[in-house]
Amino acid sequence: MSSLSSLQIKIRDIETAVDGILKSLNSVRDDMAELGGLSGAAAAVDFRKISAEAKHVKFGPHPIKKASRKEAEAYIDILLDILKLDDSAAEEKLIFIGSILSRSGYDRISLEERAVNVYTTERNEYLELYDKIPSGLRTVLLTDALITAHIGGSANDECARYLASLFDVFEIKDSDIKTYTSFAKAVLTRRNNMTAEDAANAEKLGNVRCYLSDEWQGYTKGLVVLVRLDTGREVTWFPNKGDKVRKGYTIAVINGQKVKTPMNGRFWRFFKNQEKTGVVAPEIFDEPKVREILFGEKIPQSGMNGGVSIGLFRFNRNHNIN
């Protein structure tokens, strides 16, 4: 593990256009008053209001729902430590952290009690806290840490150093850090307009699908599954099999609900294993390639390099995010 003194990290500019998590997540009123920051035991914060607003954050169920209570508390404490180090946009950060509890079914853990604990405890060494995080939650923790730190804009130097310690303790490679920062940036700045690159980053990281918008939940290996129904349900298809489609095109209607594609590509539909499946794949994917991805059907090698390139912005332990 490298020395923290060598980690001259300045995690910066996760798009300063971020006006705060409430706008980014489309979940909280624009006119919410911003706190000047938490101090002391955080007793001045209206945690009832924060808890109520946290329930309206529109992300999927959080993976800590499978953690033990002690693991979940350690998880929340790490995020609150970030707030303690950088209390800008304090209320928005607390709402985001509170949403993790509400989305995981851990409402019985009091955010206020955890905040009081963090704010009244001097913690010079964080390794003991890190060790309580199971390996299966570390990916989403690092993602949540980046999101928390950049709600409202750039993280300060002390907070950036803390983030560096997290990535260092969990032994994350620089090349993988780029994927984390790119995905966190997408969550904060364009959650309702994500791209195939964002979905590919989520797939690479694993365990962060709760932050993908609904239309990308079926993303796998470059294509996106948009319809998967058993044979007893009716669906009206609009494109023909193999047709090219543009982003936003309605590919199907199910019970009066339109299903639109989030990306350009080629439409394919299948009836297999008692299921009706509709997908949009990159145009370079032919039907055998799609079948191989969906159903594991082997196809002869054709020399085709299908897939979606991942656009990343630069980040390492010695430089800023660009």
KAVEN-V302358 format. One record per residue. N is the residue number from 1. RES is the residue in one letter. PHI is phi in radians with two decimals (* if undefined). PSI is psi in whole degrees, -180 to 180 (999 if undefined). D_FIRST is the distance of its C-alpha to the first C-alpha in whole Angstrom. Layout:
n & res & phi & psi & d_first
N & RES & PHI & PSI & D_FIRST
N & RES & PHI & PSI & D_FIRST
This chain:
n & res & phi & psi & d_first
1 & M & * & 130 & 0
2 & S & -1.32 & 155 & 4
3 & S & -1.20 & 141 & 7
4 & L & -1.11 & -27 & 9
5 & S & -1.12 & -21 & 12
6 & S & -1.56 & -7 & 11
7 & L & -1.63 & 76 & 11
8 & Q & -1.39 & 72 & 15
9 & I & -1.65 & 136 & 15
10 & K & -2.34 & 89 & 19
11 & I & -1.30 & 110 & 20
12 & R & -2.18 & 157 & 23
13 & D & 0.84 & 64 & 27
14 & I & -1.49 & 51 & 26
15 & E & 1.20 & 97 & 30
16 & T & -1.12 & -6 & 32
17 & A & -1.19 & -10 & 35
18 & V & -1.12 & 120 & 33
19 & D & -1.61 & 7 & 36
20 & G & 2.17 & 159 & 34
21 & I & -1.14 & -25 & 33
22 & L & -1.16 & -41 & 37
23 & K & -1.25 & -43 & 38
24 & S & -1.09 & -38 & 35
25 & L & -1.70 & 0 & 35
26 & N & 0.88 & 44 & 39
27 & S & -2.20 & -18 & 39
28 & V & -2.32 & 153 & 40
29 & R & -1.06 & 143 & 43
30 & D & -1.18 & -26 & 43
31 & D & -1.63 & 15 & 45
32 & M & -1.12 & 133 & 42
33 & A & -1.25 & 137 & 42
34 & E & -1.55 & 133 & 39
35 & L & -1.30 & 154 & 37
36 & G & -1.31 & -11 & 37
37 & G & 2.24 & 156 & 33
38 & L & -1.50 & 146 & 33
39 & S & -2.54 & 158 & 33
40 & G & 1.05 & -130 & 33
41 & A & -1.58 & 10 & 34
42 & A & 1.08 & 24 & 34
43 & A & -1.24 & -21 & 38
44 & A & -1.38 & -10 & 39
45 & V & -1.40 & 139 & 38
46 & D & -1.47 & 88 & 40
47 & F & -1.25 & -24 & 38
48 & R & -1.15 & -41 & 41
49 & K & -1.14 & -43 & 41
50 & I & -1.10 & -44 & 38
51 & S & -1.10 & -39 & 38
52 & A & -1.16 & -43 & 41
53 & E & -1.20 & -33 & 40
54 & A & -1.08 & -30 & 36
55 & K & -1.19 & -14 & 39
56 & H & -1.74 & 2 & 40
57 & V & -1.24 & 124 & 36
58 & K & -1.66 & 68 & 37
59 & F & -2.07 & 168 & 34
60 & G & -1.37 & 176 & 34
61 & P & -0.96 & 136 & 33
62 & H & -1.52 & 143 & 29
63 & P & -1.07 & -18 & 27
64 & I & -1.23 & -3 & 27
65 & K & -1.06 & -22 & 30
66 & K & -1.64 & -1 & 29
67 & A & -1.50 & 160 & 27
68 & S & -1.27 & 166 & 28
69 & R & -1.07 & -42 & 29
70 & K & -1.11 & -39 & 26
71 & E & -1.15 & -42 & 24
72 & A & -1.12 & -40 & 26
73 & E & -1.13 & -42 & 26
74 & A & -1.08 & -40 & 22
75 & Y & -1.03 & -50 & 22
76 & I & -1.14 & -39 & 25
77 & D & -1.07 & -39 & 23
78 & I & -1.09 & -43 & 20
79 & L & -1.18 & -36 & 22
80 & L & -1.21 & -30 & 25
81 & D & -1.08 & -36 & 22
82 & I & -1.11 & -44 & 22
83 & L & -1.07 & -39 & 25
84 & K & -1.08 & -36 & 25
85 & L & -1.36 & -27 & 23
86 & D & -2.54 & 97 & 25
87 & D & -1.63 & 18 & 29
88 & S & -1.17 & 146 & 31
89 & A & 0.90 & 44 & 32
90 & A & -1.03 & -44 & 32
91 & E & -1.14 & -42 & 34
92 & E & -1.12 & -40 & 33
93 & K & -1.13 & -41 & 30
94 & L & -1.13 & -37 & 31
95 & I & -1.11 & -43 & 33
96 & F & -1.10 & -47 & 31
97 & I & -1.10 & -41 & 29
98 & G & -1.10 & -32 & 32
99 & S & -1.16 & -29 & 33
100 & I & -1.11 & -41 & 30
101 & L & -1.16 & -45 & 31
102 & S & -1.21 & -32 & 35
103 & R & -1.41 & -10 & 34
104 & S & -1.88 & -2 & 32
105 & G & 1.40 & 13 & 35
106 & Y & -1.73 & 38 & 33
107 & D & -1.04 & -23 & 36
108 & R & -1.24 & -16 & 36
109 & I & -1.39 & 122 & 33
110 & S & -1.42 & 118 & 34
111 & L & -1.09 & -37 & 32
112 & E & -1.10 & -45 & 34
113 & E & -1.11 & -41 & 33
114 & R & -1.13 & -41 & 29
115 & A & -1.13 & -43 & 30
116 & V & -1.06 & -42 & 32
117 & N & -1.06 & -46 & 29
118 & V & -1.18 & -41 & 26
119 & Y & -1.34 & -15 & 28
120 & T & -1.91 & 7 & 29
121 & T & -2.03 & 127 & 26
122 & E & -1.46 & 122 & 24
123 & R & -2.23 & 99 & 20
124 & N & -1.48 & -27 & 18
125 & E & -2.10 & 127 & 15
126 & Y & -1.79 & -3 & 15
127 & L & -1.05 & -38 & 12
128 & E & -1.08 & -39 & 16
129 & L & -1.21 & -42 & 17
130 & Y & -1.04 & -39 & 14
131 & D & -1.12 & -18 & 15
132 & K & -1.43 & -8 & 18
133 & I & -1.55 & 116 & 18
134 & P & -1.12 & 153 & 19
135 & S & -1.01 & -33 & 17
136 & G & -1.21 & -13 & 20
137 & L & -1.85 & -3 & 20
138 & R & -1.21 & -35 & 17
139 & T & -1.09 & -49 & 18
140 & V & -1.25 & -30 & 21
141 & L & -1.10 & -46 & 19
142 & L & -1.09 & -38 & 17
143 & T & -1.13 & -46 & 21
144 & D & -1.11 & -36 & 22
145 & A & -1.11 & -44 & 20
146 & L & -1.13 & -42 & 21
147 & I & -1.10 & -49 & 24
148 & T & -1.00 & -46 & 25
149 & A & -1.12 & -28 & 23
150 & H & -1.88 & 9 & 25
151 & I & -1.15 & 122 & 29
152 & G & 1.60 & -3 & 31
153 & G & 2.33 & -148 & 29
154 & S & -1.36 & 151 & 26
155 & A & -1.44 & 147 & 24
156 & N & -1.34 & 175 & 24
157 & D & -1.08 & -41 & 21
158 & E & -1.15 & -41 & 20
159 & C & -1.18 & -39 & 20
160 & A & -1.10 & -38 & 18
161 & R & -1.13 & -40 & 15
162 & Y & -1.09 & -45 & 15
163 & L & -1.05 & -39 & 15
164 & A & -1.05 & -39 & 12
165 & S & -1.13 & -37 & 10
166 & L & -1.11 & -49 & 11
167 & F & -1.14 & -33 & 10
168 & D & -1.26 & -46 & 7
169 & V & -1.07 & -39 & 7
170 & F & -1.49 & 4 & 9
171 & E & 0.98 & 51 & 7
172 & I & -1.53 & 132 & 10
173 & K & -1.27 & 152 & 11
174 & D & -0.98 & -41 & 13
175 & S & -1.10 & -32 & 16
176 & D & -1.38 & -31 & 16
177 & I & -1.03 & -37 & 16
178 & K & -1.04 & -37 & 19
179 & T & -1.20 & -42 & 21
180 & Y & -1.02 & -50 & 20
181 & T & -1.17 & -37 & 21
182 & S & -1.12 & -42 & 24
183 & F & -1.23 & -42 & 25
184 & A & -1.05 & -40 & 24
185 & K & -1.07 & -41 & 27
186 & A & -1.12 & -42 & 29
187 & V & -1.08 & -42 & 29
188 & L & -1.31 & -34 & 30
189 & T & -1.95 & -21 & 32
190 & R & -2.60 & 44 & 34
191 & R & -1.04 & -33 & 34
192 & N & -1.60 & 7 & 38
193 & N & -2.50 & 48 & 38
194 & M & -1.26 & 162 & 35
195 & T & -2.05 & 173 & 34
196 & A & -1.08 & -32 & 34
197 & E & -1.12 & -41 & 31
198 & D & -1.12 & -43 & 29
199 & A & -1.13 & -37 & 30
200 & A & -1.14 & -39 & 29
201 & N & -1.11 & -42 & 25
202 & A & -1.08 & -42 & 26
203 & E & -1.12 & -40 & 27
204 & K & -1.15 & -43 & 24
205 & L & -1.23 & -44 & 21
206 & G & 1.36 & 149 & 24
207 & N & 1.12 & 19 & 25
208 & V & -2.17 & 17 & 26
209 & R & -1.13 & -17 & 29
210 & C & -1.07 & -19 & 30
211 & Y & -1.70 & -4 & 30
212 & L & -1.37 & 142 & 32
213 & S & -1.20 & 162 & 36
214 & D & -0.96 & -41 & 38
215 & E & -1.19 & -15 & 39
216 & W & -1.77 & 2 & 36
217 & Q & -1.08 & -28 & 35
218 & G & -1.60 & 14 & 37
219 & Y & -1.19 & 134 & 35
220 & T & -2.74 & 123 & 33
221 & K & 0.91 & 41 & 33
222 & G & 1.74 & -22 & 34
223 & L & -1.95 & 168 & 37
224 & V & -2.24 & 124 & 38
225 & V & -1.45 & 117 & 40
226 & L & -1.83 & -25 & 43
227 & V & -2.36 & 132 & 45
228 & R & -2.58 & 104 & 45
229 & L & -2.25 & 152 & 48
230 & D & -1.34 & 167 & 50
231 & T & -1.13 & -20 & 54
232 & G & -1.39 & -8 & 56
233 & R & -1.79 & 144 & 54
234 & E & -1.57 & 142 & 56
235 & V & -2.51 & 138 & 54
236 & T & -1.82 & 118 & 56
237 & W & -1.58 & 144 & 54
238 & F & -1.84 & -51 & 55
239 & P & -1.32 & 157 & 53
240 & N & -1.45 & 159 & 55
241 & K & -1.02 & 126 & 52
242 & G & 1.59 & -4 & 51
243 & D & -1.19 & 147 & 52
244 & K & -1.36 & 141 & 49
245 & V & -2.33 & 154 & 48
246 & R & -1.85 & 155 & 47
247 & K & -0.90 & 132 & 45
248 & G & 1.61 & -6 & 46
249 & Y & -1.28 & 138 & 49
250 & T & -1.37 & 117 & 50
251 & I & -1.67 & -20 & 50
252 & A & -2.81 & 160 & 51
253 & V & -2.23 & 128 & 53
254 & I & -2.21 & 118 & 53
255 & N & 0.90 & 41 & 55
256 & G & 1.44 & -5 & 56
257 & Q & -1.70 & 128 & 52
258 & K & -1.37 & 139 & 51
259 & V & -1.94 & 117 & 48
260 & K & -1.95 & 149 & 46
261 & T & -1.44 & 137 & 44
262 & P & -1.50 & 0 & 41
263 & M & -2.61 & 161 & 41
264 & N & -1.25 & 153 & 43
265 & G & 2.88 & -152 & 44
266 & R & -2.18 & 136 & 46
267 & F & -1.55 & 137 & 47
268 & W & -2.37 & 142 & 48
269 & R & -2.33 & 150 & 49
270 & F & -2.45 & 152 & 49
271 & F & -2.14 & 107 & 51
272 & K & -2.70 & 146 & 49
273 & N & 0.95 & 40 & 48
274 & Q & 1.05 & 28 & 51
275 & E & -2.31 & 148 & 49
276 & K & -1.75 & 124 & 50
277 & T & -2.20 & 132 & 46
278 & G & -2.17 & 129 & 46
279 & V & -2.37 & 158 & 44
280 & V & -2.10 & 128 & 43
281 & A & -2.20 & 160 & 41
282 & P & -0.95 & 150 & 40
283 & E & -1.04 & -28 & 44
284 & I & -1.31 & -10 & 42
285 & F & -1.46 & 120 & 42
286 & D & -1.54 & 177 & 45
287 & E & -1.06 & -44 & 46
288 & P & -1.03 & -38 & 45
289 & K & -1.11 & -43 & 42
290 & V & -1.12 & -43 & 42
291 & R & -1.07 & -39 & 43
292 & E & -1.08 & -43 & 40
293 & I & -1.18 & -45 & 38
294 & L & -1.32 & -43 & 40
295 & F & -2.08 & -1 & 41
296 & G & 1.31 & 17 & 40
297 & E & -1.32 & 123 & 43
298 & K & -1.31 & 141 & 42
299 & I & -2.20 & 156 & 43
300 & P & -1.11 & 148 & 44
301 & Q & -1.12 & 129 & 42
302 & S & -2.06 & -2 & 43
303 & G & 1.37 & 9 & 40
304 & M & -1.42 & 132 & 40
305 & N & -1.84 & 77 & 36
306 & G & -1.36 & 159 & 37
307 & G & 2.51 & -179 & 34
308 & V & -2.14 & 127 & 33
309 & S & -1.28 & 148 & 31
310 & I & -1.82 & 114 & 28
311 & G & -1.50 & 119 & 28
312 & L & -2.11 & 147 & 25
313 & F & -1.71 & 156 & 25
314 & R & -1.23 & 139 & 22
315 & F & -2.79 & 134 & 19
316 & N & -2.67 & -179 & 15
317 & R & -1.29 & -7 & 13
318 & N & -2.06 & 11 & 15
319 & H & -2.61 & 174 & 19
320 & N & -1.50 & 167 & 21
321 & I & -1.32 & 136 & 22
322 & N & -2.12 & 999 & 25
